[in-house]
Amino acid sequence: MAIIVDVDVMLARRKMAVGTLAERVGITPANLAVLKNGRAKAVRFTTLDAICRVLECQPGDVLRWEPDEPGEPGEPEPAAT
């Protein structure tokens, strides 16, 4: 997966428990776990806004993009030169 979720990093920096973040954001701990573990297919902007508000951070502090490894399913083949 190319989008990496770094909620754990921000939780550690803020010395906050997962349950506390879930409660303050207004989502279930199970849904927060899905997001944190990279299994979420989408995140609502309202949820991202709440996470950033509670953690006092920017969206880029909790989400980052990394290219897929070559050869992973869905990865285009390199162009011939």
Residue frames as a rotation matrix with the C-alpha (Angstrom) as fourth column:
MET 1
0.577 0.817 0.000 0.00
0.817 -0.577 0.000 0.00
0.000 0.000 -1.000 0.00
ALA 2
-0.157 -0.697 0.700 1.38
0.701 -0.578 -0.418 3.38
0.696 0.424 0.579 -0.96
ILE 3
0.182 0.262 0.948 -0.32
-0.413 -0.855 0.316 5.49
0.893 -0.448 -0.048 1.75
ILE 4
-0.425 -0.420 -0.802 1.24
0.587 0.546 -0.597 4.98
0.689 -0.724 0.015 5.18
VAL 5
0.596 0.673 0.438 -0.68
-0.018 -0.535 0.845 6.00
0.803 -0.512 -0.307 8.31
ASP 6
-0.453 -0.867 -0.207 1.55
0.341 0.045 -0.939 7.29
0.823 -0.496 0.275 11.11
VAL 7
0.495 0.703 0.511 -1.09
-0.284 -0.425 0.860 7.82
0.821 -0.570 -0.010 13.80
ASP 8
0.752 -0.249 -0.610 1.00
0.614 0.599 0.514 5.70
0.237 -0.761 0.603 16.22
VAL 9
-0.320 -0.931 0.177 3.94
0.816 -0.366 -0.447 8.07
0.481 0.002 0.877 15.80
MET 10
-0.360 0.246 0.900 1.81
-0.192 -0.963 0.187 11.10
0.913 -0.105 0.394 16.68
LEU 11
0.763 0.634 -0.126 0.17
-0.050 0.252 0.966 9.28
0.645 -0.731 0.224 19.58
ALA 12
0.367 -0.717 -0.593 3.61
0.908 0.415 0.060 8.50
0.203 -0.560 0.803 21.01
ARG 13
-0.576 -0.607 0.548 4.76
0.513 -0.790 -0.336 12.11
0.637 0.088 0.766 20.53
ARG 14
-0.175 0.618 0.766 1.65
-0.488 -0.731 0.477 13.38
0.855 -0.291 0.430 22.30
LYS 15
-0.974 -0.225 0.003 1.79
-0.132 0.559 -0.819 10.61
0.183 -0.798 -0.574 24.93
MET 16
-0.217 0.973 0.079 -1.84
-0.953 -0.193 -0.234 9.80
-0.213 -0.126 0.969 24.22
ALA 17
-0.619 0.099 0.779 -3.60
-0.025 0.989 -0.146 6.43
-0.785 -0.110 -0.610 24.34
VAL 18
-0.955 0.282 0.097 -5.46
0.156 0.194 0.969 5.07
0.254 0.940 -0.229 21.31
GLY 19
-0.236 0.924 -0.300 -8.71
0.958 0.273 0.086 4.95
0.162 -0.267 -0.950 23.29
THR 20
-0.133 0.115 -0.984 -8.34
0.479 -0.862 -0.165 8.58
-0.868 -0.494 0.059 24.28
LEU 21
-0.881 -0.224 -0.418 -7.85
-0.239 -0.552 0.799 9.65
-0.409 0.804 0.432 20.66
ALA 22
-0.763 0.643 0.069 -10.83
0.489 0.504 0.712 7.57
0.423 0.577 -0.699 19.50
GLU 23
-0.050 0.770 -0.636 -13.05
0.964 -0.129 -0.232 9.12
-0.261 -0.625 -0.736 22.18
ARG 24
-0.237 -0.110 -0.965 -11.95
0.180 -0.981 0.067 12.68
-0.955 -0.158 0.253 21.42
VAL 25
-0.958 -0.129 -0.258 -12.30
-0.229 -0.202 0.952 12.18
-0.175 0.971 0.164 17.65
GLY 26
-0.104 0.992 0.075 -15.67
-0.792 -0.038 -0.609 10.50
-0.601 -0.123 0.790 17.99
ILE 27
0.177 0.125 -0.976 -14.92
-0.758 0.650 -0.054 7.17
0.628 0.750 0.210 16.33
THR 28
0.971 0.187 0.148 -14.78
-0.239 0.756 0.609 3.66
0.002 -0.627 0.779 17.73
PRO 29
0.171 -0.948 0.268 -11.44
-0.655 0.094 0.750 2.23
-0.736 -0.303 -0.605 18.83
ALA 30
0.152 -0.068 0.986 -12.02
0.469 0.883 -0.012 -0.54
-0.870 0.465 0.166 16.26
ASN 31
0.881 0.200 0.429 -12.35
0.473 -0.357 -0.806 1.97
-0.009 0.912 -0.409 13.41
LEU 32
0.715 -0.699 -0.034 -9.26
-0.682 -0.706 0.190 3.82
-0.157 -0.112 -0.981 14.62
ALA 33
0.060 -0.688 0.723 -7.37
-0.228 0.696 0.681 0.50
-0.972 -0.205 -0.115 14.67
VAL 34
0.538 0.186 0.822 -8.42
0.702 0.441 -0.559 -0.15
-0.467 0.878 0.107 11.04
LEU 35
0.974 -0.179 0.141 -7.02
-0.072 -0.829 -0.555 3.26
0.216 0.530 -0.820 10.09
LYS 36
0.508 -0.817 0.274 -3.82
-0.755 -0.269 0.597 2.89
-0.414 -0.510 -0.754 12.13
ASN 37
0.036 -0.486 0.873 -3.06
-0.018 0.873 0.487 -0.56
-0.999 -0.033 0.023 10.77
GLY 38
-0.673 -0.381 -0.634 -3.35
-0.549 -0.318 0.773 0.58
-0.496 0.868 0.005 7.16
ARG 39
-0.772 0.431 0.466 -6.46
0.540 0.832 0.125 -1.47
-0.334 0.349 -0.876 6.42
ALA 40
0.075 0.826 -0.559 -8.76
0.168 -0.563 -0.809 1.50
-0.983 -0.033 -0.180 5.76
LYS 41
-0.116 -0.008 0.993 -9.83
0.982 0.150 0.115 2.07
-0.150 0.989 -0.009 2.16
ALA 42
-0.033 0.169 0.985 -10.74
0.395 -0.903 0.168 5.71
0.918 0.395 -0.037 2.83
VAL 43
-0.492 -0.015 -0.870 -10.84
0.841 -0.266 -0.471 8.35
-0.224 -0.964 0.143 5.52
ARG 44
0.546 0.746 0.381 -13.36
0.789 -0.610 0.064 11.16
0.280 0.266 -0.923 5.70
PHE 45
-0.267 -0.626 0.733 -11.98
0.309 -0.776 -0.550 14.67
0.913 0.079 0.401 5.76
THR 46
0.482 0.499 0.720 -14.07
-0.520 -0.499 0.694 15.33
0.705 -0.709 0.019 8.87
THR 47
0.957 -0.197 -0.214 -12.32
0.290 0.705 0.647 12.42
0.024 -0.681 0.732 10.62
LEU 48
0.088 -0.977 0.193 -8.89
0.885 -0.013 -0.466 13.57
0.458 0.212 0.863 9.43
ASP 49
-0.012 0.002 1.000 -9.73
-0.115 -0.993 0.001 17.09
0.993 -0.115 0.012 10.59
ALA 50
0.846 0.405 0.346 -10.71
-0.385 0.017 0.923 15.80
0.368 -0.914 0.170 14.04
ILE 51
0.700 -0.666 -0.260 -7.55
0.711 0.685 0.158 13.68
0.073 -0.295 0.953 14.32
CYS 52
-0.181 -0.806 0.563 -5.38
0.666 -0.522 -0.533 16.68
0.723 0.279 0.632 13.40
ARG 53
0.273 0.363 0.891 -7.29
-0.361 -0.820 0.445 18.95
0.892 -0.443 -0.093 15.80
VAL 54
0.986 0.164 0.042 -6.91
-0.106 0.401 0.910 16.52
0.132 -0.901 0.413 18.72
LEU 55
0.534 -0.844 -0.047 -3.26
0.830 0.513 0.218 15.70
-0.160 -0.155 0.975 17.99
GLU 56
0.735 -0.212 -0.644 -2.47
-0.138 -0.977 0.164 19.34
-0.664 -0.032 -0.747 17.07
CYS 57
-0.391 -0.859 0.330 -0.77
0.180 0.281 0.943 18.32
-0.903 0.428 0.045 13.85
GLN 58
-0.214 0.229 -0.950 -1.00
-0.897 -0.431 0.098 18.59
-0.387 0.873 0.297 10.07
PRO 59
0.823 0.568 0.030 -2.45
-0.498 0.745 -0.444 15.86
-0.274 0.350 0.896 7.80
GLY 60
0.499 -0.717 -0.486 1.08
-0.413 0.296 -0.861 15.17
0.762 0.631 -0.149 6.55
ASP 61
-0.374 -0.604 0.703 2.07
-0.911 0.099 -0.400 14.25
0.172 -0.791 -0.588 10.10
VAL 62
-0.096 0.425 0.900 -0.33
-0.548 0.732 -0.404 11.29
-0.831 -0.533 0.162 10.08
LEU 63
0.801 0.348 0.487 -0.40
0.211 0.598 -0.773 10.36
-0.560 0.722 0.406 6.38
ARG 64
-0.065 -0.816 -0.575 2.48
-0.663 -0.395 0.636 9.89
-0.746 0.422 -0.515 3.96
TRP 65
0.906 0.345 -0.247 2.94
-0.395 0.473 -0.788 8.39
-0.155 0.811 0.564 0.52
GLU 66
-0.210 -0.944 0.256 5.55
-0.526 0.330 0.784 5.81
-0.825 0.030 -0.565 -0.42
PRO 67
-0.032 0.180 -0.983 5.88
-0.976 0.205 0.069 4.23
0.214 0.962 0.169 -3.84
ASP 68
0.867 0.354 0.352 4.93
-0.405 0.911 0.081 0.57
-0.292 -0.213 0.933 -4.13
GLU 69
-0.145 -0.898 0.415 7.69
-0.297 0.439 0.848 -1.97
-0.944 0.000 -0.330 -4.50
PRO 70
-0.326 -0.003 -0.945 8.33
-0.945 0.000 0.326 -2.88
-0.001 1.000 -0.003 -8.15
GLY 71
-0.798 0.031 -0.602 6.38
-0.190 0.935 0.300 -5.95
0.572 0.354 -0.740 -9.16
GLU 72
-0.803 0.591 0.074 3.54
0.034 0.170 -0.985 -5.51
-0.595 -0.789 -0.157 -6.65
PRO 73
-0.324 0.764 0.558 0.05
0.940 0.326 0.100 -6.13
-0.106 0.557 -0.824 -8.02
GLY 74
0.726 0.682 -0.093 -1.33
0.648 -0.723 -0.239 -3.03
-0.230 0.113 -0.967 -9.70
GLU 75
0.176 -0.758 -0.628 2.12
-0.061 -0.645 0.761 -1.58
-0.982 -0.096 -0.160 -10.24
PRO 76
0.940 0.151 -0.306 2.72
-0.300 -0.063 -0.952 -0.62
-0.163 0.987 -0.014 -13.90
GLU 77
0.532 -0.790 0.307 5.66
0.801 0.586 0.122 -2.19
-0.276 0.181 0.944 -15.62
PRO 78
-0.019 -0.608 -0.793 8.62
0.085 -0.792 0.605 0.17
-0.996 -0.056 0.066 -16.20
ALA 79
0.874 0.318 -0.366 8.63
-0.284 -0.277 -0.918 1.77
-0.394 0.907 -0.152 -19.64
ALA 80
0.453 -0.726 0.517 11.12
0.818 0.570 0.083 0.34
-0.355 0.385 0.852 -22.13
THR 81
0.536 -0.333 -0.776 13.88
-0.234 -0.942 0.242 2.73
-0.811 0.052 -0.583 -23.10
